[in-house]
């Protein structure tokens, strides 16, 4: 669905694992259902493998690496399925990549699906990719607008839940 949405907006998007020489990837693995910690950890490993492929170009050149996960649309700062917490390596990978690839654009997006139709999720994600800001972390909860880096609830608000 995301590829269709991006193509409708003029982006030459494709589906698949990036090959050697690729300069961009939007990794959606963090949106898939995970039934165990092992499955969630495998998603992190998959993203790391893709980052290794991109590194050949992005260490010195321009490009894009975005990870997308569903950990409640608040990077784990709100209630969520504990198994999904194991997806939290994705934003760490993005922040590390940002340090190692200074010319690349990197972003970690926590998009809460919350039962929304795939077309709606694709539209929300495409909006963020094409119209969002330059923040490295963006949370997109289903019930609210975007929360930019540092704007999601902190420990003081956790106690009231």
N, C-alpha and C positions, 0 to 999 in steps of 0.2 A: 504493500500500500504506500509506503514512504517513497519508493522509487517513482510510482505513478504521480504522487503529489508533487514531487520535485520536478519531474519532467513537465508536468502541466505548468510549472512556473519557469520553465526555460533552462533547467539544470540538466546537464548530461549525466544522469545518474544510472548506475547499473547495480545488479545484485551479484554478490559472490565474494569470495575471499580475495583480498588484494594479492596480486602477483608481484614478484620482484620488479622494482622500478615504479611501483604505484606511489602516488603522492597524497592520496586522500582516502579516508575511511570513516564512515559513521557506523560504529559497532553497536548493533541492537541486541546482542546476546543477553544483556541484563534485563531485557523485557520478557524473556521466555520464562515459562513456569519451571520452577525447580522444586523437586520433591524431597531433596536431602541436602545436607551441608556439602557432601561430595559433589553433587550436581552444581551447586552454586560455585564451589571452588573451581570446578572445571570451566565454568564461564570465565573466571578470572584468568585461568591459564590460556584459554583461547584468545582472549584480548591481548595478553602478553605476547603470544605468538604473532599476532597481527602487528603489534607495535614493533616487534623485531623486524618484520618484513618492511614496514614503513621507514624504519630507522636508516636504512641505506640511503634514502633520498632526503629525509627530513633532518638529519644531523647537520647538513650544510645548506639545504634548500628550503624553499617555501612549500607549504602543504597544510593538510588538515587531518586531525585525529580527534574524533568525538566518540565518547562512550555514552550509552543511554541505559539506564536501569530503572526499575520500579522498586524503590525502598520507601514507598509511602509519599513521595513528592516532598520530602523534607530531609533527605540524606540520613534517615534513621532517627531523626529527632522527634518523630511522632510515632504513634503506635503502628506496628507493622508485624507481619509474620517473621518470627525469629530466624527462620531458615534463610529468608531474603537478606538478612544482615550480612551474610557471608558474601554478598555481592559488593560490599563496600571497598574491596580492593580496586574497583574500577576507577573511582575518582583519584585514588592514590597514584595509580598508574598514569593517569592523565597529568597530574601535577608534576610527577617525576619527568614525564616526557616533555612538559613545558620547560623544565630546567635544562634538559639535555638538547632540546631542539628549539633554540631561541627564535628562529625565523618562522616556525610553524604556528598555526592557530590550533589551540587545543581547548577542549571543553568537556566537562562531565555534566550530564543532564540526568536528574532524577525526575522522571515523568510518572506520576501516579496514574495507572490505567483505570482503576476503580470501576471495572465493568463497562467502561466506555467502548463503543464500537471501534474496531481497528481503523476505519476511515477517519474517525474523529481524532484518535491518537496520532495518526499520521499527519493530519492537518495541524494539530498543536505543535508537533515536533518540527514540521517544515516551517511554521511561523517562527519558531525560536531559532532555527538554523539560519534562516534568511533575513529575519528582522530583529532578532535579539541582540543584546549587547555583547561586549567583549569579555565578560566575566568568565573565569575558568569553571566555576560551579554555578549551576542554575537549577533550582527546584521548581517543578511545575505540578503543584497539587491539583487534584481534580476540582476542588471547590473554590479555589482562589486563583489569583493571577500569579505571575512568576515571582519567586523569591530569589533575589540575586545574592551572590557570595556574601556570607556573613549575616544575612537577613532572616534565616530560619530560627526557630525557637531554640533558646539555650537552656542550660541546666536549671535556671530559676523557674522556667515555665514547665519543665518536666515534673517537678514536684507537685504541681497542681493537677496533674492528670490522674 
